[in-house]
């Protein structure tokens, strides 16, 4: 899987794809945790999209 994440105040986004480009994911959300660390939620999103 290849991808890139990013964030700015109030937004978290990213895009991922399989090397053969058959599966792709683009996401953007407004985090409500306020802690600035949304990697747990990002990992859940990626796992749900790319799980076999």
N, C-alpha and C positions, 0 to 999 in steps of 0.2 A: 504494500500500500504506500502511496506517495501522498503528501499533503502539506498544508500550510495553515497555521492558525494565526489569529490576530485579535487585538482588542484595543479599544479606546474607552474612555470613560462612558459607561452606560451600555456598551455593546461588546459582544463576543461573537466572532465569526470564524469560519474556516471552510476549507474545501479539501476533499480527499478523493483518490481514485485508485483502482487496481492498476498494476503495470500494463495490463492489456486494454485498459480504458473501458471495460465492459460494465463496470459498476462505478458510479460516481455519487458523491454526496457534497452538497453545499448547505451550510447552515448559518443562521444568524439569530441571535436572541438577546434579550435584555435581561442580564442577571439581576436577581432580586436579593441575593445573599449579602451584597455590600462588602464582602470580604476580599474581592479581587482575585480569588482563586477558584475558577470554574472548571478546572481540569477534570474533576470527578464527573460532572455532568457531561462534559465533552466526551470523555471516555465511554459513558453510557450511550450517547448518541452514535458514536462510531461503531461500538459493538453491536448495537441494534441494526445498523445499516449494513454491516459487513459480515455478520455472523452467518455461518454456513446453514 
